[in-house]
Amino acid sequence: MLSALILIIITIFLPPVGVFLVAGCGMDLAINILLTLLGYFPGHIHAFYVEYVYFKRRDEARAGIYAGERAPGVYSERVQNGGSGGYGTM
């Protein structure tokens, strides 16, 4: 809970840093940097969406629920899997 609160505070000030901490260096980070440069609020919306998907998938994975479809607009496998190593063979 504390880590999620710290992540939200970081994302409020610097949305790309929040996305980097959740998704790593990849397409989601590049999209968020571009959105933040185009407008501060689109960067926030994207960052909070990526973080929402990450925490939702993480909680589902801990509960043993498998999300069958991919979240739209999220390209990081780490976010799609909720930070877990995967669900086995895919």
N, C-alpha and C positions, 0 to 999 in steps of 0.2 A: 504494500500500500504506500509506503514511504517512497519507494523508488518511482512509482507511478506519479506521485505528487511532484517529485523533483523533476521528472521528465516533462510534466505539464508546464512547470515554471520555466524550464529551459526553452520549451517550444514557444511559449508566449513571447520571449525576447528574440530568439533565433530559430525559426522553424526548420531550416536545413540541418541544424545540429541535432534537433530532436529526431528527425527522420534518419540521420546517420546513426544515432545511437540504437535505433530500433531495426532498421533495414540494412545498415552497412553501406558500403560504397557501391552504388549500382544505379540502375535506371530510375528507381524511386527518388534517390538523392538528386540526380540530374534534373528530373522533372520538377522537384520542389525548389531547387535553386532557380530555375527558369521562371516558375510561377511567382517566387518571392521577388525576383527582379522586375517582373511585369506589374506586380502589385502586391503589397504586403498582405492583404487579406486572402487572396487566392492561395498564397503560400501557407497561410495558417489553416485554411480549410483542408488542403491536401495533407498537411502534416498531421492534423488531428484525425483525419480519416485513416491514414496509414497506422497511426497509433491505436485507434479504436479497433481496427481489424486485427492487429497484432495481439492486443489484450483479450479480445473476444475469442480468437482462435486458441490462445494459450489456455484460457479457462476451459474451453471445450475439450482441448486435448487432455487436460488434467482430469476432467470428468469422464473421459473415455468416449466422447462424442466425436465422430468423424464428419468433418464438413466436406460433403461430396463435390461441391462446385467451388471454383476459384472465385475469390473476391474480385470484382471488376475494378480495373485501374490500379491494381497492386501487382508489381512485377517481381518482387523479392520472394524467393522461396522461404526464407526465414520468417517473413511476415505471414505468408500463406499457411505455414505449419505452426504458427504460434511460438516459434523459437525452439521447437523440439526438433530432433534429428530426422523425423519423418514418421510415417505410420506403417512402416514395413515395406513390402514390395508394392510398387505402383506400376 
